[in-house]
Amino acid sequence: MKAKVILIAVLVLLLAVLLLQNTQEVVFRVFFWTISMSQMILVPLAVFVGFVAGYVAARMGKRRAVGPEQK
């Protein structure tokens, strides 16, 4: 358990350093929209979207492996 806590603390520290070093404004283009935001906001937003997509994909994979008749 202690190794898990240390690993999480190190990852949070690395993410904090990454965010503090990337404060410049970036332009994000999606089809016809142009969004201008700080990279400090874009990086955690991308991490969150990736986490949610991975979670949803894992849940769908579990459900498919179990099958609808075995729930």
C-alpha positions in Angstrom: 0.0 0.0 0.0 2.8 2.4 0.8 4.4 2.0 -2.6 1.1 2.8 -4.3 0.8 6.1 -2.2 4.4 7.0 -3.1 3.7 6.4 -6.8 0.6 8.5 -6.8 2.4 11.3 -5.0 5.2 11.2 -7.5 2.8 11.3 -10.5 0.9 14.2 -8.9 4.1 16.1 -8.4 5.2 15.5 -12.0 1.8 16.7 -13.3 2.1 19.8 -11.1 5.6 20.6 -12.5 4.3 20.0 -16.1 1.4 22.4 -15.5 3.5 25.1 -14.0 6.0 25.0 -16.9 3.2 25.2 -19.6 1.4 28.5 -18.9 1.5 30.0 -22.5 -1.7 30.4 -24.5 -2.3 27.9 -27.3 -4.9 27.8 -30.1 -6.9 24.6 -30.3 -8.7 24.0 -33.6 -11.6 21.5 -34.0 -13.3 21.6 -37.4 -14.7 25.1 -37.6 -14.1 26.2 -34.0 -11.0 27.9 -32.8 -10.5 27.8 -29.1 -7.8 29.8 -27.4 -6.8 28.7 -23.9 -3.9 28.3 -21.5 -1.9 25.1 -21.8 -2.3 24.8 -18.1 -6.0 24.2 -18.7 -5.7 22.1 -21.9 -3.3 19.5 -20.4 -5.5 18.4 -17.4 -8.6 18.6 -19.7 -6.9 16.2 -22.1 -5.9 13.9 -19.2 -9.4 13.9 -17.9 -11.0 13.1 -21.3 -8.5 10.3 -21.8 -9.3 8.9 -18.3 -13.0 9.0 -19.0 -12.6 7.4 -22.4 -10.4 4.6 -20.9 -12.9 4.0 -18.1 -15.8 3.8 -20.5 -13.9 1.4 -22.8 -12.9 -0.8 -19.9 -16.5 -0.9 -18.6 -17.8 -1.8 -22.1 -15.2 -4.5 -22.4 -16.2 -6.1 -19.1 -19.8 -6.0 -20.0 -19.2 -7.7 -23.4 -17.0 -10.4 -21.7 -19.7 -11.3 -19.2 -22.5 -11.2 -21.8 -26.0 -9.9 -21.4 -27.5 -13.2 -20.2 -25.0 -13.6 -17.4 -25.4 -10.2 -15.6 
